[in-house]
Amino acid sequence: MIFLKPSGYVLIYSEVNFLGRISHPNVVKLLGYCREDRDLLLVYEFMKKGSLKNHLYGRGSAVQPLSWNLRLKIAIGAAQGLAFLHSPYDNVIYRDIKASNIFIKASNILLDGNYNAKISDFGLAKLGPPGRGSQGYAAPEYLATGHLYVQSDVYGFGVVLLELMMGLRALDPKRPGPQVNLVGWAKPLLPNRMKLKTIMDARMEGKYSSKGAIMLAQLILRCLEEEPRKRPAMKEVADILEQIYAIKVKT
């Protein structure tokens, strides 16, 4: 539900009509909208399995915990959806939506009945500032200047990959002080192969590819680069994730 000032109607109707024409297997489809007084209700396709956030930290998942391969499948789908939204071919990001209107995070990645990931909640964030749920995912350039770019999404996606790897929230005040911010805690440990083993989600019970985990850690580090220009494009991220997925897990 979105609450609008009268001056915002023209903007949002134009934006909603545009978003309704976007079609990709890894992007949640906007089906329509209805307005009642100053309230606008958006109608999206039904995503049976809910959000990635719920499956990592909530209850009710049919697959608890998520397996290594399923985590990678979800990551690949989300990466492909973001790569599409970043593509100038479809003029999505390079219109006036831009990366600042995505703010990728675990709650923005929805899953269908087969655990195919789709990006949601993009394109309309310009109507208000990012909520508290975006804390822990925001890129350094946003925190420093308030400006976001396509590569800012790559940083946020790197945080999501870290959550998938460790099974922990991006920001959790219940953790000990140095561990409250997942990136600040885990980033120095990712290059060390021995320490990497200690931060892998214990719920996977070691059922993952060691080589794949190392490759994923290297990819996360690239996504979390301080300088935006040093981060990979989402197309490259998706390609590397597919390479990791292809590595067989030893049983």
Secondary structure in CASP SS format (residue, H / E / C, confidence):
PFRMAT SS
TARGET T0000
AUTHOR 0000-0000-0000
METHOD secondary structure of the structure
MODEL  1
M C 1.00
I E 1.00
F E 1.00
L C 1.00
K C 1.00
P H 1.00
S H 1.00
G H 1.00
Y H 1.00
V H 1.00
L H 1.00
I H 1.00
Y H 1.00
S H 1.00
E H 1.00
V H 1.00
N H 1.00
F H 1.00
L H 1.00
G C 1.00
R C 1.00
I C 1.00
S C 1.00
H C 1.00
P C 1.00
N C 1.00
V E 1.00
V C 1.00
K C 1.00
L E 1.00
L E 1.00
G E 1.00
Y E 1.00
C E 1.00
R E 1.00
E E 1.00
D C 1.00
R C 1.00
D E 1.00
L E 1.00
L E 1.00
L E 1.00
V E 1.00
Y E 1.00
E C 1.00
F C 1.00
M C 1.00
K C 1.00
K C 1.00
G E 1.00
S E 1.00
L H 1.00
K H 1.00
N H 1.00
H H 1.00
L H 1.00
Y H 1.00
G C 1.00
R C 1.00
G C 1.00
S C 1.00
A C 1.00
V C 1.00
Q C 1.00
P C 1.00
L C 1.00
S C 1.00
W H 1.00
N H 1.00
L H 1.00
R H 1.00
L H 1.00
K H 1.00
I H 1.00
A H 1.00
I H 1.00
G H 1.00
A H 1.00
A H 1.00
Q H 1.00
G H 1.00
L H 1.00
A H 1.00
F H 1.00
L H 1.00
H C 1.00
S C 1.00
P C 1.00
Y C 1.00
D C 1.00
N C 1.00
V C 1.00
I H 1.00
Y H 1.00
R H 1.00
D H 1.00
I H 1.00
K C 1.00
A H 1.00
S H 1.00
N H 1.00
I C 1.00
F C 1.00
I C 1.00
K C 1.00
A H 1.00
S H 1.00
N H 1.00
I E 1.00
L E 1.00
L E 1.00
D C 1.00
G C 1.00
N C 1.00
Y C 1.00
N C 1.00
A E 1.00
K E 1.00
I E 1.00
S C 1.00
D C 1.00
F C 1.00
G C 1.00
L C 1.00
A H 1.00
K H 1.00
L H 1.00
G C 1.00
P C 1.00
P C 1.00
G C 1.00
R H 1.00
G H 1.00
S H 1.00
Q C 1.00
G C 1.00
Y C 1.00
A C 1.00
A C 1.00
P H 1.00
E H 1.00
Y H 1.00
L H 1.00
A H 1.00
T H 1.00
G C 1.00
H C 1.00
L C 1.00
Y C 1.00
V H 1.00
Q H 1.00
S H 1.00
D H 1.00
V H 1.00
Y H 1.00
G H 1.00
F H 1.00
G H 1.00
V H 1.00
V H 1.00
L H 1.00
L H 1.00
E H 1.00
L H 1.00
M H 1.00
M H 1.00
G C 1.00
L C 1.00
R C 1.00
A C 1.00
L E 1.00
D C 1.00
P C 1.00
K C 1.00
R C 1.00
P C 1.00
G H 1.00
P H 1.00
Q H 1.00
V C 1.00
N E 1.00
L H 1.00
V H 1.00
G H 1.00
W H 1.00
A H 1.00
K H 1.00
P H 1.00
L H 1.00
L C 1.00
P C 1.00
N C 1.00
R H 1.00
M H 1.00
K H 1.00
L H 1.00
K H 1.00
T H 1.00
I H 1.00
M C 1.00
D C 1.00
A H 1.00
R H 1.00
M H 1.00
E C 1.00
G C 1.00
K C 1.00
Y C 1.00
S C 1.00
S H 1.00
K H 1.00
G H 1.00
A H 1.00
I H 1.00
M H 1.00
L H 1.00
A H 1.00
Q H 1.00
L H 1.00
I H 1.00
L H 1.00
R H 1.00
C H 1.00
L C 1.00
E C 1.00
E C 1.00
E C 1.00
P H 1.00
R H 1.00
K H 1.00
R C 1.00
P C 1.00
A C 1.00
M H 1.00
K H 1.00
E H 1.00
V H 1.00
A H 1.00
D H 1.00
I H 1.00
L H 1.00
E H 1.00
Q H 1.00
I H 1.00
Y H 1.00
A C 1.00
I C 1.00
K C 1.00
V C 1.00
K C 1.00
T C 1.00
END
